[in-house]
Amino acid sequence: ECLKSGGSIYYLGRGSLGIVSLIDASECPPTYNASFKDVRAFIQGGYTTFANDDGNLSELGQLFHLDWSDFERDHLKQLSKNDVVIVVEGLESMEDKDAIALRTMVNEAHSLLANTVYVRLHSQDRTTIPLKLDETKLWTMRLDVTIPHHSLQADTPPPPRATSSFLGEMSMKLVLNAITTGAHVLRGKVMNNRMIDLQVSNNKLFYRSVGIIDSFTRVGPDAARIALLRSIYATDVVTQEHLNADISAHIQAATSLAAAGGRVVPSAILLAMRPDLSFAAVCEVLKVYPVVHCALGSLTSNNPPLTN
């Protein structure tokens, strides 16, 4: 419920699982048109652990800060009951200094009434390393993920150790993906198992958006495209200039609108369903009914539109 309530999800991880959490967070803006602040990930060691080709990018701004110390400095003291802090742990042993740092941050998050969640891997084929963060009082919820014993022989490439690591990373990615997907479903970003609040950020997503609009409204691809262009350009009239423009121009306009908080595809779905409404009217409907199926219900019921 945290995103629905205006809060954020914060991942704290180490090593490869910390990078997995970074990947999950990075997928939310293009997939759900989420704010970059909705889901953030921070890893022990920051860019040294991340080992990206471009090196430390922290100077580009706060959205590029990803060390635990950045979370502690920029976010920890601002946490509230609407936020969730998720500690992601794997099979590797944890140094005492890391355990102390995590315990300190989780304790403070807990004192600020933030929800604290511990997601940890276990393996059937090796001894589980004793927990250093096992205090029940620290956690709102604990989730243990057990990796099944692999069937590869010791002399079969890839080595069993690499196989366990891969299974652990994939297992954790699926768990984190379930968390963020569920959060965005509750926020109204998904309808009939379709992600409908995506960002129109490339050619593929432009045409996918046209298909999504048509699938929910049955107006045909041409009318769906017109509705999408009305939404992208925030207009009531699609001009010949709009129709003749390259898709790259549509993508640039859609990206700018999304950056300003616009919901391009949901607005287009409503415009396709009710082309008689103005773009401004559709935006007002989405303010009152941010969940799209509720907004559609308001337009197809006996309730009059809010404005025209």
Short mmCIF file of the C-alpha atoms (twelve columns), coordinates in Angstrom:
data_MODEL
# 
_entry.id   MODEL 
# 
loop_
_atom_site.group_PDB 
_atom_site.id 
_atom_site.type_symbol 
_atom_site.label_atom_id 
_atom_site.label_alt_id 
_atom_site.label_comp_id 
_atom_site.label_asym_id 
_atom_site.label_seq_id 
_atom_site.Cartn_x 
_atom_site.Cartn_y 
_atom_site.Cartn_z 
_atom_site.pdbx_PDB_model_num 
ATOM 1   C CA . GLU A 1   0.000   0.000   0.000   1 
ATOM 2   C CA . CYS A 2   3.000   2.354   0.331   1 
ATOM 3   C CA . LEU A 3   3.020   3.700   -3.241  1 
ATOM 4   C CA . LYS A 4   -0.752  4.108   -3.154  1 
ATOM 5   C CA . SER A 5   -0.300  6.209   -0.005  1 
ATOM 6   C CA . GLY A 6   2.403   8.406   -1.540  1 
ATOM 7   C CA . GLY A 7   5.360   6.636   0.086   1 
ATOM 8   C CA . SER A 8   8.442   4.963   -1.378  1 
ATOM 9   C CA . ILE A 9   10.083  1.550   -1.473  1 
ATOM 10  C CA . TYR A 10  13.784  1.492   -0.518  1 
ATOM 11  C CA . TYR A 11  15.991  -1.547  -1.147  1 
ATOM 12  C CA . LEU A 12  19.190  -2.037  0.855   1 
ATOM 13  C CA . GLY A 13  21.441  -4.805  -0.452  1 
ATOM 14  C CA . ARG A 14  24.995  -6.063  -0.897  1 
ATOM 15  C CA . GLY A 15  26.950  -7.616  -3.752  1 
ATOM 16  C CA . SER A 16  25.147  -9.120  -6.735  1 
ATOM 17  C CA . LEU A 17  21.772  -9.131  -4.963  1 
ATOM 18  C CA . GLY A 18  22.177  -5.413  -4.317  1 
ATOM 19  C CA . ILE A 19  22.667  -4.993  -8.071  1 
ATOM 20  C CA . VAL A 20  19.551  -7.116  -8.684  1 
ATOM 21  C CA . SER A 21  17.604  -4.667  -6.511  1 
ATOM 22  C CA . LEU A 22  19.013  -1.769  -8.547  1 
ATOM 23  C CA . ILE A 23  17.789  -3.448  -11.724 1 
ATOM 24  C CA . ASP A 24  14.308  -3.943  -10.293 1 
ATOM 25  C CA . ALA A 25  14.082  -0.305  -9.217  1 
ATOM 26  C CA . SER A 26  15.337  0.919   -12.603 1 
ATOM 27  C CA . GLU A 27  12.602  -0.988  -14.447 1 
ATOM 28  C CA . CYS A 28  9.717   0.750   -12.666 1 
ATOM 29  C CA . PRO A 29  9.753   4.173   -14.401 1 
ATOM 30  C CA . PRO A 30  9.531   2.898   -18.011 1 
ATOM 31  C CA . THR A 31  7.219   -0.016  -17.157 1 
ATOM 32  C CA . TYR A 32  4.730   1.773   -14.898 1 
ATOM 33  C CA . ASN A 33  5.394   5.452   -15.614 1 
ATOM 34  C CA . ALA A 34  6.533   5.579   -12.008 1 
ATOM 35  C CA . SER A 35  8.494   8.435   -10.501 1 
ATOM 36  C CA . PHE A 36  12.197  7.718   -10.070 1 
ATOM 37  C CA . LYS A 37  11.605  8.359   -6.366  1 
ATOM 38  C CA . ASP A 38  8.946   5.654   -5.971  1 
ATOM 39  C CA . VAL A 39  11.366  2.710   -5.846  1 
ATOM 40  C CA . ARG A 40  15.023  3.317   -4.959  1 
ATOM 41  C CA . ALA A 41  17.871  0.874   -4.373  1 
ATOM 42  C CA . PHE A 42  21.094  1.382   -2.417  1 
ATOM 43  C CA . ILE A 43  24.026  -1.023  -2.280  1 
ATOM 44  C CA . GLN A 44  26.888  -1.401  0.140   1 
ATOM 45  C CA . GLY A 45  29.973  0.052   -1.532  1 
ATOM 46  C CA . GLY A 46  28.009  2.110   -4.060  1 
ATOM 47  C CA . TYR A 47  29.621  2.432   -7.473  1 
ATOM 48  C CA . THR A 48  32.622  0.346   -6.382  1 
ATOM 49  C CA . THR A 49  30.280  -2.624  -5.970  1 
ATOM 50  C CA . PHE A 50  28.229  -1.683  -9.030  1 
ATOM 51  C CA . ALA A 51  31.440  -1.662  -11.136 1 
ATOM 52  C CA . ASN A 52  29.833  0.172   -14.053 1 
ATOM 53  C CA . ASP A 53  31.967  1.299   -17.010 1 
ATOM 54  C CA . ASP A 54  31.317  5.021   -16.403 1 
ATOM 55  C CA . GLY A 55  32.427  4.953   -12.770 1 
ATOM 56  C CA . ASN A 56  30.983  7.120   -10.012 1 
ATOM 57  C CA . LEU A 57  28.048  9.164   -11.360 1 
ATOM 58  C CA . SER A 58  26.985  10.695  -8.047  1 
ATOM 59  C CA . GLU A 59  27.831  14.195  -9.234  1 
ATOM 60  C CA . LEU A 60  24.917  14.009  -11.696 1 
ATOM 61  C CA . GLY A 61  22.411  14.424  -8.879  1 
ATOM 62  C CA . GLN A 62  20.591  12.704  -6.033  1 
ATOM 63  C CA . LEU A 63  18.906  10.167  -8.301  1 
ATOM 64  C CA . PHE A 64  22.399  8.832   -9.067  1 
ATOM 65  C CA . HIS A 65  23.269  8.309   -5.390  1 
ATOM 66  C CA . LEU A 66  23.205  4.593   -4.574  1 
ATOM 67  C CA . ASP A 67  25.478  3.926   -1.582  1 
ATOM 68  C CA . TRP A 68  24.089  2.985   1.834   1 
ATOM 69  C CA . SER A 69  25.579  6.229   3.141   1 
ATOM 70  C CA . ASP A 70  23.488  8.136   0.575   1 
ATOM 71  C CA . PHE A 71  20.313  6.495   1.882   1 
ATOM 72  C CA . GLU A 72  21.302  7.284   5.456   1 
ATOM 73  C CA . ARG A 73  22.061  10.917  4.648   1 
ATOM 74  C CA . ASP A 74  19.299  11.760  2.158   1 
ATOM 75  C CA . HIS A 75  16.317  9.566   3.053   1 
ATOM 76  C CA . LEU A 76  16.491  7.814   6.411   1 
ATOM 77  C CA . LYS A 77  15.378  10.682  8.633   1 
ATOM 78  C CA . GLN A 78  12.462  11.527  6.297   1 
ATOM 79  C CA . LEU A 79  10.864  8.075   6.476   1 
ATOM 80  C CA . SER A 80  7.254   7.701   7.571   1 
ATOM 81  C CA . LYS A 81  4.627   5.007   8.036   1 
ATOM 82  C CA . ASN A 82  3.956   5.140   4.280   1 
ATOM 83  C CA . ASP A 83  7.490   3.987   3.391   1 
ATOM 84  C CA . VAL A 84  8.938   0.477   3.162   1 
ATOM 85  C CA . VAL A 85  12.611  -0.403  3.718   1 
ATOM 86  C CA . ILE A 86  13.495  -3.827  2.283   1 
ATOM 87  C CA . VAL A 87  16.808  -5.429  3.242   1 
ATOM 88  C CA . VAL A 88  17.927  -7.925  0.588   1 
ATOM 89  C CA . GLU A 89  20.375  -10.601 1.784   1 
ATOM 90  C CA . GLY A 90  22.036  -13.591 0.124   1 
ATOM 91  C CA . LEU A 91  24.131  -16.578 1.076   1 
ATOM 92  C CA . GLU A 92  27.382  -14.709 1.694   1 
ATOM 93  C CA . SER A 93  28.594  -13.999 5.197   1 
ATOM 94  C CA . MET A 94  28.115  -10.458 6.468   1 
ATOM 95  C CA . GLU A 95  30.958  -8.531  8.032   1 
ATOM 96  C CA . ASP A 96  30.277  -7.133  11.492  1 
ATOM 97  C CA . LYS A 97  30.589  -3.534  10.324  1 
ATOM 98  C CA . ASP A 98  27.942  -4.100  7.628   1 
ATOM 99  C CA . ALA A 99  25.622  -5.785  10.112  1 
ATOM 100 C CA . ILE A 100 26.038  -2.869  12.521  1 
ATOM 101 C CA . ALA A 101 25.365  -0.321  9.744   1 
ATOM 102 C CA . LEU A 102 22.240  -2.159  8.593   1 
ATOM 103 C CA . ARG A 103 20.949  -2.674  12.123  1 
ATOM 104 C CA . THR A 104 21.399  1.029   12.881  1 
ATOM 105 C CA . MET A 105 19.494  2.102   9.759   1 
ATOM 106 C CA . VAL A 106 16.708  -0.442  10.238  1 
ATOM 107 C CA . ASN A 107 16.324  0.515   13.904  1 
ATOM 108 C CA . GLU A 108 15.897  4.166   12.987  1 
ATOM 109 C CA . ALA A 109 13.472  3.295   10.178  1 
ATOM 110 C CA . HIS A 110 11.480  1.223   12.670  1 
ATOM 111 C CA . SER A 111 11.429  4.106   15.167  1 
ATOM 112 C CA . LEU A 112 9.998   6.367   12.449  1 
ATOM 113 C CA . LEU A 113 7.167   3.829   11.905  1 
ATOM 114 C CA . ALA A 114 8.391   2.834   8.446   1 
ATOM 115 C CA . ASN A 115 7.712   -0.767  7.440   1 
ATOM 116 C CA . THR A 116 10.857  -2.910  7.530   1 
ATOM 117 C CA . VAL A 117 11.092  -6.129  5.523   1 
ATOM 118 C CA . TYR A 118 13.879  -8.723  5.516   1 
ATOM 119 C CA . VAL A 119 14.145  -10.855 2.348   1 
ATOM 120 C CA . ARG A 120 16.844  -13.514 2.642   1 
ATOM 121 C CA . LEU A 121 18.031  -16.452 0.545   1 
ATOM 122 C CA . HIS A 122 18.576  -19.946 1.898   1 
ATOM 123 C CA . SER A 123 20.086  -22.905 0.074   1 
ATOM 124 C CA . GLN A 124 19.321  -26.603 0.478   1 
ATOM 125 C CA . ASP A 125 22.748  -27.671 -0.746  1 
ATOM 126 C CA . ARG A 126 24.978  -25.740 1.654   1 
ATOM 127 C CA . THR A 127 25.054  -24.742 5.279   1 
ATOM 128 C CA . THR A 128 23.086  -21.594 5.971   1 
ATOM 129 C CA . ILE A 129 25.225  -18.807 7.373   1 
ATOM 130 C CA . PRO A 130 23.936  -17.625 10.774  1 
ATOM 131 C CA . LEU A 131 21.865  -14.468 10.668  1 
ATOM 132 C CA . LYS A 132 23.272  -11.279 12.121  1 
ATOM 133 C CA . LEU A 133 20.017  -9.347  11.763  1 
ATOM 134 C CA . ASP A 134 17.673  -11.911 13.264  1 
ATOM 135 C CA . GLU A 135 16.055  -9.722  15.910  1 
ATOM 136 C CA . THR A 136 12.326  -10.197 15.410  1 
ATOM 137 C CA . LYS A 137 11.565  -6.725  16.736  1 
ATOM 138 C CA . LEU A 138 13.418  -5.160  13.790  1 
ATOM 139 C CA . TRP A 139 11.070  -6.424  11.107  1 
ATOM 140 C CA . THR A 140 7.502   -5.794  10.064  1 
ATOM 141 C CA . MET A 141 7.851   -8.889  7.884   1 
ATOM 142 C CA . ARG A 142 10.458  -11.552 7.104   1 
ATOM 143 C CA . LEU A 143 10.583  -13.604 3.926   1 
ATOM 144 C CA . ASP A 144 12.937  -16.562 3.524   1 
ATOM 145 C CA . VAL A 145 13.549  -17.735 -0.049  1 
ATOM 146 C CA . THR A 146 14.942  -21.274 -0.335  1 
ATOM 147 C CA . ILE A 147 16.937  -22.255 -3.412  1 
ATOM 148 C CA . PRO A 148 16.387  -25.920 -4.326  1 
ATOM 149 C CA . HIS A 149 19.352  -28.281 -4.510  1 
ATOM 150 C CA . HIS A 150 20.735  -28.111 -8.073  1 
ATOM 151 C CA . SER A 151 21.042  -31.290 -10.115 1 
ATOM 152 C CA . LEU A 152 24.334  -30.490 -11.849 1 
ATOM 153 C CA . GLN A 153 27.327  -32.701 -11.158 1 
ATOM 154 C CA . ALA A 154 30.498  -31.141 -9.812  1 
ATOM 155 C CA . ASP A 155 32.306  -31.547 -13.149 1 
ATOM 156 C CA . THR A 156 29.448  -30.184 -15.265 1 
ATOM 157 C CA . PRO A 157 29.892  -26.572 -16.382 1 
ATOM 158 C CA . PRO A 158 28.862  -24.114 -15.098 1 
ATOM 159 C CA . PRO A 159 30.290  -24.976 -11.667 1 
ATOM 160 C CA . PRO A 160 27.735  -25.677 -8.902  1 
ATOM 161 C CA . ARG A 161 28.843  -22.530 -7.052  1 
ATOM 162 C CA . ALA A 162 28.030  -20.392 -10.098 1 
ATOM 163 C CA . THR A 163 24.728  -22.233 -10.502 1 
ATOM 164 C CA . SER A 164 23.722  -21.483 -6.908  1 
ATOM 165 C CA . SER A 165 24.637  -17.832 -7.394  1 
ATOM 166 C CA . PHE A 166 22.607  -17.636 -10.600 1 
ATOM 167 C CA . LEU A 167 19.600  -19.362 -9.017  1 
ATOM 168 C CA . GLY A 168 19.836  -17.004 -6.053  1 
ATOM 169 C CA . GLU A 169 19.940  -13.909 -8.227  1 
ATOM 170 C CA . MET A 170 17.047  -15.096 -10.391 1 
ATOM 171 C CA . SER A 171 15.013  -16.094 -7.338  1 
ATOM 172 C CA . MET A 172 15.559  -12.710 -5.712  1 
ATOM 173 C CA . LYS A 173 14.698  -10.889 -8.944  1 
ATOM 174 C CA . LEU A 174 11.377  -12.733 -9.112  1 
ATOM 175 C CA . VAL A 175 10.607  -11.884 -5.470  1 
ATOM 176 C CA . LEU A 176 11.429  -8.192  -5.912  1 
ATOM 177 C CA . ASN A 177 9.521   -8.085  -9.180  1 
ATOM 178 C CA . ALA A 178 6.474   -9.494  -7.374  1 
ATOM 179 C CA . ILE A 179 6.784   -6.780  -4.714  1 
ATOM 180 C CA . THR A 180 6.968   -3.861  -7.143  1 
ATOM 181 C CA . THR A 181 4.355   -5.358  -9.489  1 
ATOM 182 C CA . GLY A 182 1.934   -5.783  -6.593  1 
ATOM 183 C CA . ALA A 183 2.565   -2.226  -5.428  1 
ATOM 184 C CA . HIS A 184 1.842   -0.827  -8.881  1 
ATOM 185 C CA . VAL A 185 -1.245  -3.019  -9.308  1 
ATOM 186 C CA . LEU A 186 -2.652  -1.527  -6.105  1 
ATOM 187 C CA . ARG A 187 -1.805  1.904   -7.464  1 
ATOM 188 C CA . GLY A 188 -3.901  1.297   -10.586 1 
ATOM 189 C CA . LYS A 189 -1.052  0.900   -13.055 1 
ATOM 190 C CA . VAL A 190 -2.318  -2.494  -14.282 1 
ATOM 191 C CA . MET A 191 -5.688  -3.449  -15.744 1 
ATOM 192 C CA . ASN A 192 -6.700  -6.947  -16.843 1 
ATOM 193 C CA . ASN A 193 -3.080  -8.051  -16.377 1 
ATOM 194 C CA . ARG A 194 -1.898  -5.386  -18.838 1 
ATOM 195 C CA . MET A 195 0.554   -2.670  -17.809 1 
ATOM 196 C CA . ILE A 196 -1.369  0.362   -19.003 1 
ATOM 197 C CA . ASP A 197 0.541   3.286   -17.491 1 
ATOM 198 C CA . LEU A 198 3.771   2.666   -19.369 1 
ATOM 199 C CA . GLN A 199 6.008   5.403   -20.731 1 
ATOM 200 C CA . VAL A 200 5.876   5.892   -24.509 1 
ATOM 201 C CA . SER A 201 9.652   6.094   -24.723 1 
ATOM 202 C CA . ASN A 202 10.491  4.211   -27.938 1 
ATOM 203 C CA . ASN A 203 8.958   2.931   -31.187 1 
ATOM 204 C CA . LYS A 204 7.991   -0.440  -29.711 1 
ATOM 205 C CA . LEU A 205 6.157   1.160   -26.790 1 
ATOM 206 C CA . PHE A 206 4.405   3.636   -29.111 1 
ATOM 207 C CA . TYR A 207 2.845   0.815   -31.118 1 
ATOM 208 C CA . ARG A 208 2.219   -1.231  -27.991 1 
ATOM 209 C CA . SER A 209 0.321   1.738   -26.555 1 
ATOM 210 C CA . VAL A 210 -1.863  1.934   -29.661 1 
ATOM 211 C CA . GLY A 211 -2.640  -1.764  -29.247 1 
ATOM 212 C CA . ILE A 212 -3.452  -1.369  -25.550 1 
ATOM 213 C CA . ILE A 213 -5.826  1.516   -26.252 1 
ATOM 214 C CA . ASP A 214 -7.605  -0.450  -28.979 1 
ATOM 215 C CA . SER A 215 -7.824  -3.620  -26.880 1 
ATOM 216 C CA . PHE A 216 -9.700  -1.831  -24.079 1 
ATOM 217 C CA . THR A 217 -11.913 0.407   -26.196 1 
ATOM 218 C CA . ARG A 218 -12.407 -1.568  -29.462 1 
ATOM 219 C CA . VAL A 219 -12.268 1.635   -31.500 1 
ATOM 220 C CA . GLY A 220 -9.799  0.325   -34.087 1 
ATOM 221 C CA . PRO A 221 -6.096  1.129   -34.520 1 
ATOM 222 C CA . ASP A 222 -6.641  4.420   -36.382 1 
ATOM 223 C CA . ALA A 223 -8.918  5.895   -33.719 1 
ATOM 224 C CA . ALA A 224 -6.618  4.515   -30.994 1 
ATOM 225 C CA . ARG A 225 -3.670  6.281   -32.609 1 
ATOM 226 C CA . ILE A 226 -5.622  9.566   -32.754 1 
ATOM 227 C CA . ALA A 227 -6.501  9.238   -29.064 1 
ATOM 228 C CA . LEU A 228 -2.850  8.564   -28.237 1 
ATOM 229 C CA . LEU A 229 -1.723  11.642  -30.180 1 
ATOM 230 C CA . ARG A 230 -4.342  13.777  -28.439 1 
ATOM 231 C CA . SER A 231 -2.930  12.613  -25.134 1 
ATOM 232 C CA . ILE A 232 0.720   13.000  -26.131 1 
ATOM 233 C CA . TYR A 233 0.217   16.559  -27.351 1 
ATOM 234 C CA . ALA A 234 -2.372  17.461  -24.683 1 
ATOM 235 C CA . THR A 235 -4.741  18.693  -27.359 1 
ATOM 236 C CA . ASP A 236 -8.364  18.381  -28.435 1 
ATOM 237 C CA . VAL A 237 -7.521  18.552  -32.129 1 
ATOM 238 C CA . VAL A 238 -4.919  16.399  -33.867 1 
ATOM 239 C CA . THR A 239 -3.503  18.475  -36.690 1 
ATOM 240 C CA . GLN A 240 -1.999  17.355  -39.970 1 
ATOM 241 C CA . GLU A 241 1.351   18.386  -38.540 1 
ATOM 242 C CA . HIS A 242 0.878   15.923  -35.710 1 
ATOM 243 C CA . LEU A 243 -0.108  13.172  -38.143 1 
ATOM 244 C CA . ASN A 244 2.889   13.815  -40.405 1 
ATOM 245 C CA . ALA A 245 5.447   14.002  -37.596 1 
ATOM 246 C CA . ASP A 246 7.973   11.211  -37.117 1 
ATOM 247 C CA . ILE A 247 7.378   8.828   -34.250 1 
ATOM 248 C CA . SER A 248 10.566  10.222  -32.698 1 
ATOM 249 C CA . ALA A 249 8.720   13.536  -32.277 1 
ATOM 250 C CA . HIS A 250 5.789   11.756  -30.625 1 
ATOM 251 C CA . ILE A 251 8.181   9.975   -28.270 1 
ATOM 252 C CA . GLN A 252 9.902   13.232  -27.333 1 
ATOM 253 C CA . ALA A 253 6.565   14.918  -26.581 1 
ATOM 254 C CA . ALA A 254 5.315   11.898  -24.623 1 
ATOM 255 C CA . THR A 255 8.517   11.772  -22.574 1 
ATOM 256 C CA . SER A 256 8.198   15.471  -21.713 1 
ATOM 257 C CA . LEU A 257 4.564   15.041  -20.689 1 
ATOM 258 C CA . ALA A 258 5.374   12.014  -18.520 1 
ATOM 259 C CA . ALA A 259 8.224   13.922  -16.851 1 
ATOM 260 C CA . ALA A 260 5.692   16.599  -15.928 1 
ATOM 261 C CA . GLY A 261 3.414   14.006  -14.333 1 
ATOM 262 C CA . GLY A 262 1.180   13.269  -17.307 1 
ATOM 263 C CA . ARG A 263 -0.381  9.817   -17.716 1 
ATOM 264 C CA . VAL A 264 -0.214  9.400   -21.469 1 
ATOM 265 C CA . VAL A 265 -1.761  5.970   -22.067 1 
ATOM 266 C CA . PRO A 266 -4.506  6.124   -19.386 1 
ATOM 267 C CA . SER A 267 -5.566  9.519   -20.737 1 
ATOM 268 C CA . ALA A 268 -5.595  8.122   -24.260 1 
ATOM 269 C CA . ILE A 269 -7.765  5.169   -23.212 1 
ATOM 270 C CA . LEU A 270 -10.375 7.565   -21.797 1 
ATOM 271 C CA . LEU A 271 -10.170 9.801   -24.886 1 
ATOM 272 C CA . ALA A 272 -10.722 6.803   -27.140 1 
ATOM 273 C CA . MET A 273 -13.704 5.701   -25.060 1 
ATOM 274 C CA . ARG A 274 -15.173 9.209   -24.945 1 
ATOM 275 C CA . PRO A 275 -13.774 11.256  -27.866 1 
ATOM 276 C CA . ASP A 276 -16.358 13.954  -27.113 1 
ATOM 277 C CA . LEU A 277 -14.491 14.868  -23.925 1 
ATOM 278 C CA . SER A 278 -11.679 17.390  -23.877 1 
ATOM 279 C CA . PHE A 279 -8.165  16.466  -22.833 1 
ATOM 280 C CA . ALA A 280 -8.585  18.687  -19.763 1 
ATOM 281 C CA . ALA A 281 -11.775 16.823  -18.806 1 
ATOM 282 C CA . VAL A 282 -10.034 13.462  -19.029 1 
ATOM 283 C CA . CYS A 283 -7.208  14.716  -16.807 1 
ATOM 284 C CA . GLU A 284 -9.764  15.796  -14.210 1 
ATOM 285 C CA . VAL A 285 -11.420 12.363  -14.320 1 
ATOM 286 C CA . LEU A 286 -8.062  10.686  -13.675 1 
ATOM 287 C CA . LYS A 287 -7.428  12.986  -10.734 1 
ATOM 288 C CA . VAL A 288 -10.658 11.845  -9.121  1 
ATOM 289 C CA . TYR A 289 -10.330 8.212   -10.257 1 
ATOM 290 C CA . PRO A 290 -6.596  7.456   -10.552 1 
ATOM 291 C CA . VAL A 291 -7.287  3.729   -11.035 1 
ATOM 292 C CA . VAL A 292 -8.097  3.464   -14.735 1 
ATOM 293 C CA . HIS A 293 -10.859 0.855   -14.564 1 
ATOM 294 C CA . CYS A 294 -12.636 3.106   -12.030 1 
ATOM 295 C CA . ALA A 295 -12.203 6.082   -14.372 1 
ATOM 296 C CA . LEU A 296 -13.647 4.047   -17.238 1 
ATOM 297 C CA . GLY A 297 -16.532 3.003   -15.015 1 
ATOM 298 C CA . SER A 298 -17.284 6.639   -14.225 1 
ATOM 299 C CA . LEU A 299 -17.496 7.427   -17.937 1 
ATOM 300 C CA . THR A 300 -19.671 4.458   -18.854 1 
ATOM 301 C CA . SER A 301 -22.053 4.812   -15.896 1 
ATOM 302 C CA . ASN A 302 -24.845 7.300   -15.537 1 
ATOM 303 C CA . ASN A 303 -22.487 9.760   -13.845 1 
ATOM 304 C CA . PRO A 304 -21.938 12.850  -15.998 1 
ATOM 305 C CA . PRO A 305 -18.345 13.819  -16.845 1 
ATOM 306 C CA . LEU A 306 -16.743 16.244  -14.417 1 
ATOM 307 C CA . THR A 307 -16.102 18.866  -17.055 1 
ATOM 308 C CA . ASN A 308 -15.946 19.209  -20.814 1 
# 
